Amino acid sequence: MIKTTAQKIYTALIFIFLYAPIATLIVLSFNASKTRAKWGGFTVKWYAALFDNADIMQALYNTLAIALLSAIFATLIGTVAALSIQGMKKRSRAILISITNIPMLNAEIVTGISLMLLFLTVGARFGFGTILLSHITFNIPYVILSVMPRLKQLNPSVYEAALDLGASPWRAFFKVVFPELLPGVLSGFLMAFTMSLDDFIITHFTKGPGVDTLSTKIYTEVKKGIKPEMYALSTLIFVTVLVLLLLVNKAPRPKEKQTLQGTKKGTAK
């Protein structure tokens, strides 16, 4: 009894430390007063001010565009790279996987400075393009990491059987292999999108003047003083992520769909 109570208290404390700051931020986003020390009444004017702020809206557009494009390109390149690595000999595959894991273990500030020096060396103009290339670069290892386990579980005989039955290599891949890899590919895409959306350090070193993402824009605004619009923006981001998580977890898995369909058929009979 005492052990169970202690476990509940411990779990409650963890959730309090995790979500109390977020709850405070959400409450402050509806505070009519600009000061955090005084409650001035309920208002939504900071949300209206947020959408009227052209700089923040532009930063939001840059963030979503870079995250989406970098996730798409990183997923394509990472999936092809994973297929190539899987086709290598065991020793070569182990070496390449180890090399692929280095960027994930490496400090982001090292990656950011390295990419900045590379762009300076080749004379690239810093801006949207350099940020996009940087995000694609650091996202590729996460895609490979997501796709590789699915490739290891794949039975190569299935692909060979499709070829023996007359399917072309492309048709055999997209009809037999790709559906098995799809969960890993989608997982890699979501991971790349999330990492790009959240990144600050690499973006800070590779962005040009006049180009901001939400992370760099918030950092700049905080140095001037925290505005209530930032509370509203953070609240909207939190709520969006929460809704997406709820929708993903609520959606039935393929096995659950098959079970539901089988149950319906059995009931109909």
For each residue, the residues with C-beta under 8 A, 3 or more apart:
1: 4 5
2: 5 6
3: 6 7
4: 1 7 8
5: 1 2 8 9
6: 2 3 9 10
7: 3 4 10 11
8: 4 5 11 12
9: 5 6 12 13
10: 6 7 13 14
11: 7 8 14 15
12: 8 9 15 16
13: 9 10 16 17
14: 10 11 17 18
15: 11 12 18 19
16: 12 13 19 20
17: 13 14 20
18: 14 15 22
19: 15 16 22 23
20: 16 17 23 24
21: 24 25
22: 18 19 25 26 238
23: 19 20 26 27
24: 20 21 27 28
25: 21 22 28 29 231 234 235 238
26: 22 23 29 30 231 235 238
27: 23 24 30 31
28: 24 25 31 36 228 231
29: 25 26 46 47 228 231 232 234 235
30: 26 27 42 43 44 46
31: 27 28 36 39 40 41 42 43 228
32: 40 41 42 43 45
33: 38 39 40 41
34: 228
35: 38
36: 28 31
37:
38: 33 35
39: 31 33
40: 31 32 33 43
41: 31 32 33
42: 30 31 32
43: 30 31 32 40 46
44: 30 47 48
45: 32 48 49
46: 29 30 43 49 50 228 229 231 232
47: 29 44 50 51 232 236
48: 44 45 51 52
49: 45 46 52 53 228 229 232
50: 46 47 53 56 229 232 233 236
51: 47 48 57
52: 48 49
53: 49 50 56 57 229
54: 57 58
55: 58 59 212 217
56: 50 53 59 60 214 217 229 233
57: 51 53 54 60 61
58: 54 55 61 62 212
59: 55 56 62 63 212 213 214 216 217
60: 56 57 63 64 214
61: 57 58 64 65
62: 58 59 65 66 128 131 211 212 213
63: 59 60 66 67 197 213 214 215
64: 60 61 67 68 197
65: 61 62 68 69 128
66: 62 63 69 70 128 131 132 135 196 213
67: 63 64 70 71 135 193 196 197
68: 64 65 71 72 193
69: 65 66 72 73 132
70: 66 67 73 74 132 135 136 139 192 193 196
71: 67 68 74 75 139 189 190 192 193 196
72: 68 69 75 76 189
73: 69 70 76 77 136
74: 70 71 77 78 135 136 139 140 142 143 188 192
75: 71 72 78 79 143 185 188 189 192
76: 72 73 79 80
77: 73 74 80 81 136 140 143
78: 74 75 81 82 139 140 141 142 143 144 146 147 188 192
79: 75 76 82 83 143 147 181 185 188
80: 76 77 83 84
81: 77 78 84 85 100 140 143 144
82: 78 79 85 86 143 144 147 148 151
83: 79 80 86 87 151
84: 80 81 87 88
85: 81 82 88 93 96 97 100 144 148
86: 82 83 93 148 151 152
87: 83 84
88: 84 85 92 93 96
89: 92 93
90: 93 94
91: 94 95
92: 88 89 95 96
93: 85 86 88 89 90 96 97
94: 90 91 97 98
95: 91 92 98 99
96: 85 88 92 93 99 100
97: 85 93 94 100 101 144 148
98: 94 95 101 102
99: 95 96 102
100: 81 85 96 97 103 141 144 145
101: 97 98 104 105 141 145
102: 98 99 105 106
103: 100 106 111 137 138 141
104: 101 141 142 145
105: 101 102
106: 102 103 110 111
107: 110 111
108: 111 112 138 199 201 202
109: 112 113 201 205
110: 106 107 113 114
111: 103 106 107 108 114 115 137 138 201 202
112: 108 109 115 116 134 201 202 204 205 206
113: 109 110 116 117 205
114: 110 111 117 118
115: 111 112 118 119 130 133 134 137 202 205 206
116: 112 113 119 120 205 206
117: 113 114 120 121
118: 114 115 121 122
119: 115 116 122 124 126 130 206
120: 116 117 123 124
121: 117 118
122: 118 119
123: 120
124: 119 120 129 130
125: 129 130 208
126: 119 130 206 207 208 209 211
127: 130 131 207 208 210 211
128: 62 65 66 131 132 208 211
129: 124 125 132 133
130: 115 119 124 125 126 127 133 134 206 207 208
131: 62 66 127 128 134 135 203 206 207 211 213
132: 66 69 70 128 129 135 136
133: 115 129 130 136 137 206
134: 112 115 130 131 137 138 202 203 206
135: 66 67 70 74 131 132 138 139 195 196 199 202 203
136: 70 73 74 77 132 133 139 140
137: 103 111 115 133 134 140
138: 103 108 111 134 135 141 195 199 202
139: 70 71 74 78 135 136 142 143 191 192 195 196
140: 74 77 78 81 136 137 143 144
141: 78 100 101 103 104 138 144 145
142: 74 78 104 139 145 146 188 191 192 195
143: 74 75 77 78 79 81 82 139 140 146 147 185 188 189 191 192
144: 78 81 82 85 97 100 140 141 147 148 188
145: 100 101 104 141 142 148 188
146: 78 142 143 149 150 184 185 187 188 191
147: 78 79 82 143 144 150 151 181 184 185 188
148: 82 85 86 97 144 145 151 152 184
149: 146 152 153 184
150: 146 147 153 154 180 181 183 184 185
151: 82 83 86 147 148 154 181 184
152: 86 148 149
153: 149 150 180
154: 150 151 158 159 177 180 181
155: 158
156: 159 160
157: 160 161
158: 154 155 161 162 176 177
159: 154 156 162 163 172 173 176 177
160: 156 157 163 164
161: 157 158 164 165
162: 158 159 165 167 171 172 175 176
163: 159 160 166 167 169 172
164: 160 161
165: 161 162
166: 163
167: 162 163 171 172 175 176
168: 171 172
169: 163 172 173
170: 173 174
171: 162 167 168 174 175
172: 159 162 163 167 168 169 175 176 177
173: 159 169 170 176 177 178
174: 170 171 177 178
175: 162 167 171 172 178 179
176: 158 159 162 167 172 173 179 180
177: 154 158 159 172 173 174 180 181
178: 173 174 175 181 182 185
179: 175 176 182
180: 150 153 154 176 177
181: 79 147 150 151 154 177 178 184 185
182: 178 179 185 186
183: 150 186 187
184: 146 147 148 149 150 151 181 187 188
185: 75 79 143 146 147 150 178 181 182 188 189
186: 182 183 189 190
187: 146 183 184 190 191
188: 74 75 78 79 142 143 144 145 146 147 184 185 191 192
189: 71 72 75 143 185 186 192 193
190: 71 186 187 193 194
191: 139 142 143 146 187 188 194 195
192: 70 71 74 75 78 139 142 143 188 189 195 196
193: 67 68 70 71 189 190 196 197
194: 190 191 197 198
195: 135 138 139 142 191 192 198 199
196: 66 67 70 71 135 139 192 193 199
197: 63 64 67 193 194
198: 194 195 215
199: 108 135 138 195 196 202 203 213 215
200: 203 204 215 216 219
201: 108 109 111 112 204 205
202: 108 111 112 115 134 135 138 199 205 206
203: 131 134 135 199 200 206 207 213 215 216
204: 112 200 201 207 215 216 219
205: 109 112 113 115 116 201 202
206: 112 115 116 119 126 130 131 133 134 202 203
207: 126 127 130 131 203 204 211 212 213 216
208: 125 126 127 128 130 211
209: 126
210: 127
211: 62 126 127 128 131 207 208
212: 55 58 59 62 207 216 217 220
213: 59 62 63 66 131 199 203 207 216 217
214: 56 59 60 63 217 218 233 237
215: 63 198 199 200 203 204 218 219
216: 59 200 203 204 207 212 213 219 220
217: 55 56 59 212 213 214 220 221
218: 214 215 221 222 230 233
219: 200 204 215 216 222 223
220: 212 216 217 223 224
221: 217 218 224 225 226 227 230
222: 218 219 225 226 230
223: 219 220
224: 220 221
225: 221 222
226: 221 222 230 231
227: 221 230
228: 28 29 31 34 46 49 231 232
229: 46 49 50 53 56 232 233
230: 218 221 222 226 227 233 234
231: 25 26 28 29 46 226 228 234 235
232: 29 46 47 49 50 228 229 235 236
233: 50 56 214 218 229 230 236 237
234: 25 29 230 231 237 238
235: 25 26 29 231 232 238 239
236: 47 50 232 233 239 240
237: 214 233 234 240 241
238: 22 25 26 234 235 241 242
239: 235 236 242 243
240: 236 237 243 244
241: 237 238 244 245
242: 238 239 245 246
243: 239 240 246 247
244: 240 241 247 248
245: 241 242 248 249
246: 242 243 249 250
247: 243 244 250 251
248: 244 245 251
249: 245 246
250: 246 247
251: 247 248
252: 256 257 260
253: 256 257
254: 257 258
255: 258 259
256: 252 253 259 260
257: 252 253 254 260 261
258: 254 255 261 262
259: 255 256 262 263
260: 252 256 257 263 264
261: 257 258 264 265
262: 258 259 265 266
263: 259 260 266 267
264: 260 261 267 268
265: 261 262 268 269
266: 262 263 269
267: 263 264
268: 264 265
269: 265 266
